[in-house]
Amino acid sequence: RISCYNNKMKIAIVGYAREGIATAKFFKKEGNQVCICDQDTSIKVEKDFEVHQGEDYLKNLDKFDLIFRTAGMNPDLIFAANPGLNPEIITSSTNEFFKRAKTKNIIGVTGTKGKGTTSTLIYEMLKEIGKDVYLGGNIGVPPIELLKEPMDAETWVVLEMSSFQLSDCRYSPMIAVCLMISQDHLDWHKSLEKYIASKANIVIHQTKKNHVIFNSENEASTKLAHLSPAIKVPYLKTPGAYIEDENIKIGDQIVCRVKDVALLGKHNLDNTCAAITCVWQISNEIVPISRAILNFKGLKHRLELVRKFEGVAYYNDSYASAPEAAIAAIKSITGPKILIVGGFDRNLDLSDLTDTIIKEEEQGGIKELILIGASANRVSQVLTSKGYKNYKIIDSKDLNDVVNQARIVSQPGDNVVLSPGFASFDMFKNFEIRGDKFKEIVSSL
């Protein structure tokens, strides 16, 4: 339904962070009437926009032709505030990108962890092959901003797609990459089933000519892939990329040696195999694919070596906001570890994380566990119930106190690892700020 405002639409932007700002500017430039709706009254909005801020920011949205929710805004909140609202008028910048993009060569990457790394690796491989390619989505560039870029039918676009972005996505990419899936964001989705159902939108709108790349060792990823009508290609076994005799191979060809991959941990070898398998559907050129892998040193806040000081290595893994991500860090870094865990508690199951911590200490891998943030007491209770006592709770919200404690107990040869396993919201606005603060403190030692 189209409003009669200068033959243009009345559009509400719900949530005025980076994605909301980009969406608002895009539609304002087209001459639409744009209203910014955000609970935060301190946000400064440009004069060109109408503003609806404060506690009632979600009310009366039925007067708009389209409602663009930012990824983190659960549509259930919009419906609760607007009973009877037509669900068809709620959309996202991701939907708008798929609708308007001049290319159909879109690769979407989802999973519980590894999305950013895999998306970037695919992007780097396609660049090395010589493709015209853009990278965006959850990794930082809102999809709608990519519509400003010069594209044609030969352009490739790689999108990192979170469950938030996928929850109401009405399109699926030409190539969908489904990494490992485990529990996460259950405070938002309310159940593991709803979380997986959101991610399923990356495949259910595909065609028989499309491709879905999936983790053959992950049950949820495999099940999700088989919801797609597309051609199904597993990785970690043939016909996808796999590891054999310390080499990463596809078919009978060696792409690179395992030791040539700069990224730490088995999960990153899995991500590398996923990226290779994806790009192999586009090009079978081994040399540029291998070159991209050799040159890729990883993303910030993902098992990032900050520095070595007094013989101790300090790692920033602030991106690890779920227990499974912390488990991956524990398994990836060899040698004695002073492990820093904790943050905003979304009441995820801690069984696997605590069992991994206990097993790692039994093998001499954890020297001390430092618990921080709102989750500290619950983690300590679970560990204590299992007979584990080698932890210290730091009540302070100052990361200086946390790093100082780690420094006190560390010795040459040790590794201090910030891998929270929880979101940052109890102490920091996002994981980037948490990681940057940790790096700033460590760099100043």
HELIX and SHEET records of a PDB file:
HELIX    1   1 ARG A   18  LYS A   29  1                                  12    
HELIX    2   2 LEU A   61  LYS A   63  5                                   3    
HELIX    3   3 PRO A   75  ALA A   81  1                                   7    
HELIX    4   4 PRO A   87  ILE A   89  5                                   3    
HELIX    5   5 SER A   93  ARG A  100  1                                   8    
HELIX    6   6 LYS A  115  ILE A  129  1                                  15    
HELIX    7   7 PRO A  143  LEU A  146  1                                   4    
HELIX    8   8 SER A  163  LEU A  166  1                                   4    
HELIX    9   9 LEU A  186  HIS A  189  1                                   4    
HELIX   10  10 LEU A  192  LYS A  199  1                                   8    
HELIX   11  11 ALA A  200  ILE A  202  5                                   3    
HELIX   12  12 GLU A  219  ALA A  225  1                                   7    
HELIX   13  13 VAL A  258  ASP A  260  5                                   3    
HELIX   14  14 LYS A  266  TRP A  280  1                                  15    
HELIX   15  15 ILE A  286  ASN A  295  1                                  10    
HELIX   16  16 PRO A  323  SER A  332  1                                  10    
HELIX   17  17 SER A  351  GLU A  362  1                                  12    
HELIX   18  18 ALA A  376  SER A  385  1                                  10    
HELIX   19  19 LEU A  399  VAL A  409  1                                  11    
HELIX   20  20 PHE A  431  SER A  443  1                                  13    
SHEET    1   A 5 GLU A  50  GLN A  53  0                                        
SHEET    2   A 5 GLN A  33  ASP A  38  1                                        
SHEET    3   A 5 LYS A  10  VAL A  14  1                                        
SHEET    4   A 5 LEU A  66  ARG A  69  1                                        
SHEET    5   A 5 ILE A  90  THR A  91  1                                        
SHEET    1   B 6 VAL A 133  GLY A 137  0                                        
SHEET    2   B 6 TRP A 156  GLU A 160  1                                        
SHEET    3   B 6 ILE A 106  THR A 110  1                                        
SHEET    4   B 6 ILE A 175  CYS A 178  1                                        
SHEET    5   B 6 HIS A 211  ASN A 215  1                                        
SHEET    6   B 6 ILE A 231  TYR A 235  1                                        
SHEET    1   C 3 ALA A 241  GLU A 244  0                                        
SHEET    2   C 3 ASN A 247  ILE A 250 -1                                        
SHEET    3   C 3 GLN A 253  ARG A 257 -1                                        
SHEET    1   D 6 GLU A 304  PHE A 309  0                                        
SHEET    2   D 6 VAL A 312  ASN A 316 -1                                        
SHEET    3   D 6 ASN A 415  LEU A 418  1                                        
SHEET    4   D 6 LYS A 337  VAL A 341  1                                        
SHEET    5   D 6 ILE A 366  LEU A 371  1                                        
SHEET    6   D 6 TYR A 391  ILE A 393  1                                        
END                                                                             
